[in-house]
Amino acid sequence: MAVDRAVLMFSGLMVLVSLLLGSYASPSWYLLTAFLDLNLVQSSITGFCPAAIVFRMLGFRSGPAFE
């Protein structure tokens, strides 16, 4: 799996988990959703994505978005 797909999958799963936790556990979990969204916007503008760096260190191959 390429870094691009891993980052998208991880982000999507984290958003879903934070929304579920916000609905069922505590509304404070919505702050995680906001943080994830801000990180996605920031990485689309700057090209810097901490999750991509971690996935690259874990051995995922580079994809076209994070080269």
N, C-alpha and C positions, 0 to 999 in steps of 0.2 A: 504494500500500500504506500502511496506517495504521501509526503508531508501535507500537501494541500488537502487531500481527502481526510487525512487523520485530524487536521485542525478543524475542518468543517464538521466532521462527525462529533468530535469532542465538544465543540462550541454548541452544536445543536442539542446534544444530550445534556450538557450542563444547564442550558436554558430551560429545557423541559423539566429537569430535576428541580431547579430553583423555583419554577412556577408551581410545581406540585407541592413542594415544601411550603411555599408561600400560601397556598390555598388551604393546606391541611395542618401545618404545624404552627407557623408564625408568619405574619405579614412582613417581618423583618427580612425574610429570605428574598423578598423582591429587590432588596439592595444588591444582591448577587446578580440578579437578572440585569439590573441597570449597569453594573460594573462590566458584565460580559458584553453588553451592547456597546458601551463606550469603548471597550477594548477592540471590538470588531470595527467600529468606525475609525478609530485611531490607526489600526493596522492597515485599513484600506487606503488611508491618506498617506501614511508615512512608509509603509512597507515593512515596518518593524513589528514582529509578532513573537512574544515570548513563548507561546505554545509551539510555534514552528521550530524555535531553537531547541526546546526540550525534545521534541519528536526527532529532530535531526541527531541529537546526542544519543537517542535510543536506537538509532540505526535505520530509521526510515529513509527511503531515497527521496531526493529532492524532486519537486514537481515544478511546473512552469510558473506558479504564482509566487513562490518563495525562493527563487534562485538568487 
